[in-house]
Amino acid sequence: MNEVAPANTDRAHWHGTENGYTNRGCHCQPCRDAHAGYTREKRNQPINPALCPSLLNYLRRCRCDGCRELHNRTRRESDARARNKAAGR
């Protein structure tokens, strides 16, 4: 016997949401947009605001403005030291 899914499912309830993308595996454009908005919002929130800015938080994937700026500044200084060492200065 072939079972037919009921015509009125809960699709409208979760469709176009972060839950639809992550938990239900729907990758239509509305679900993708919801997931992109969610990840963009989460990316800009500090992981542990009491420790921000810190390089450890950056390594733990914190991308708040303070942690990102500290990482970039440290990286620029490290690169400059490496260039000076290679040049024999």
N, C-alpha and C positions, 0 to 999 in steps of 0.2 A: 504494500500500500504506500502510495506517495503522500507524504504529509505536505501540506501547503501552509506556508507561513501566513499568519493573520495579516490582513490588509492594513490594519491600524497598529503599527509597531511604535515603539518609543523612539524611533529614529529622529523625529523632530525635536525631541527633548535634548539629545546630546549632540546632534549634528551641528557643526560649525563652532565647536568648543574645544578647549584644550583637552578635555576628557575624551572627546571623540578621536582626536589625533593620537594621544598617548595610550589610552587604555583600550580603545576599540579598534585602533589601527586604520582609521579612515584617513586618507591622504588627499581628499578633494580640496579644492582651493579654499573654501570657507574654513575647513579644519586646519589647513596649513597656515592661513592668516591668523587664526586664533592662537596656534602654537608659536608662531613668530612673535606675536605681540607679548605673549607670556614670557618667552625666553628673553626678549629684549628688556622687559621690565625686571626680571630676576637678575639679569646680568648687571644692571646698574645699582643693585642693592648690595651693601656691604655684607659679607658673610658674618663677621663678628665686629660690629661697629666699635666696641670697646678697644679693639686692637688695631683699628685702621688709623692711618695707613701703615702697612707693614709688608715686607717682602714675603713673609711666611703666608699671610693672607692671600697675596697675589699668587703664590704657588698653589694655594688651595682653591684657586679659580675665582677669587674676589676681583672684580673688575670695576670697583667704584673709582671715582676720579682720583682720590688720594692714593690708592694702591697702584693704579695704573701710572700716575705721574712719578711716584717713587721708583717704580720698576724702570720706567723709561730713563729717568735721570741716572740711576745706578748703572744701567746698561750703557748709556753714553759715556759715563766716566770709565767704566771697565774697558770699553772699546778704545778710548783715547789712551789709556795706560798700555794696552796691547800694541797699539800703533807706535807709541813712543819707544817701547821696548824693542820692537822689530826694527825701528829706525836707529837704534843704538843711542838714544838720548838719555 
